Structures are given as C-alpha cells and as structure tokens.
C-alpha cells in the first residue's frame, strides 16, 4: 500500500520486530475507571469479534511478565477490570511489536494522587495495515465508530502509526527519525498521554473524535463545520456532545522528503491550535526540541 503508507519493519538482531507500520485507535476519557470499565470491555469485545480471539493471546501480569490469555487469564483480566484502577496490556506477541495489541490505563481520579492532575482513562487498539488494504478505509472507519460507541470519550483519534515497543534500547532514536519524515504516522506512549492529556486534543489525525469541552467551545458541529473549508474534510455528529472529523478518504502517511505535507491535516491543526496538547518539557534539550517540532509539524 505504498501510495498511502510505507512498509516499515525495524528489527532487533534476533529478528524480532521493534517498530512496524500499523494503525492505532485511541480514546481519552476524563472519567473515573469505574464509570468507563463496562464500556471499555464492550469495545474490547467488538475488537475481538472483528479479529478473532487469537489476535490477543497474551497478557502482562502484575509483575510485567507475559502470561497466556487462556480461560484463567481472561478471568484474571475481568477481575482486574473490577478494581478501582488498573493497567491492562494484551497482545498477539509479548516479545515484539506485533499487528494486534490492546492497552488500557484506568484511573481512580478521586484518588489524592490524581487531584489537580490532567489524568484520564486511556485505551488503544492496534490494527495491521493489511486490514486497511484488504477491507478498505470505510471498514476501518466503521470499526472505529463501533469501538467508540460505548465510550464517554473527550477525544480520540485513528491514524496510520509507528507501532513500537518503546521500552527497548534504540527504539526512541529510530522513532524520532521516522516520525519527522512521515507526519501522518502517529507515535506515542499511551501511559504518558494518560497522565497529561486531560481534555486537550492530540493533534489532527485521519479520524479525530471530538467531545466535551472542546467541541462545545468550537461552537458544536455547526461551528466546527464553518471553520473547515476543504470539501475533503467531513464532520459527522455522533450525539449532542460528540463528533467525528474525517480527513480524506484514506489515511495518509505523508513524506516530508517528497513534499507530501498533508494539507488537510494542516487545515485541521489551525482550527484546533488553541486546544492542542503539548507534552511536558523534557530534561534533554535535544529531545525537547524534537518533540516540539513534532507537535507543531502541521503548524510551522
């Protein structure tokens, strides 16, 4: 699918995949875990109905070790979803960046630890780009809407992405280079975002889900539509407080080396600029500059 997305596989010496092209579907909810847990499980069930139970065969236990996601494993996951806060990571292969992954950070926002912090409950699904190639963008959009339906999200997004195991040596440096070349391919660590994003918007994506308070501050769907002039950008109301913005028919990676700078993303970025999320400053000035350049890639 080179017209829309490059094929990317960065491997370790043993052949395991550290970084791969894929799609990422994320949602952020400024709600207590207990309020969203049931909806999160419904979204996960939709994902498994789409890809089959074998797509997620492993989970990370409380010590961070991989365990088989058998019947006992699922009982453990359901038990963890009943806790006041939880971290759940499910994948098809715990040793590498595979095509399928589910991650959820659920927080008890009444805990003193989270008071006056912009923390959220955050979840992410990985999809292989082969699903997009074989089924088409309309099917990906349909799936994203189904995953969003039970969630009281403040924001969310769907895009091509550089799916990676960030904790492994050398991965961050590779990602910094790739993300600057391919501005339409998302790169993020869900855990960090869940601590800091609050109700702000993490930039424009192929699909951008907008909810309260930002959509209201934009004047609702009519106000948002009035600010977006391109006929290739659509705004779909989902309910009284939420909407979905779609930038073109297909998700695009872009390529700065070839002058593909994604004009629809740039138009959307200008509209959302007052509400965009900015990561906390980093101690490393070089990394901090790279992050700022990345965050402003559609504005400068």
Order of alpha helices (4+ residues) and beta strands (2+ residues): beta-beta-alpha-beta-beta-alpha-beta-beta-beta-alpha-alpha-beta-alpha-alpha-beta-alpha-alpha-beta-beta-alpha-alpha
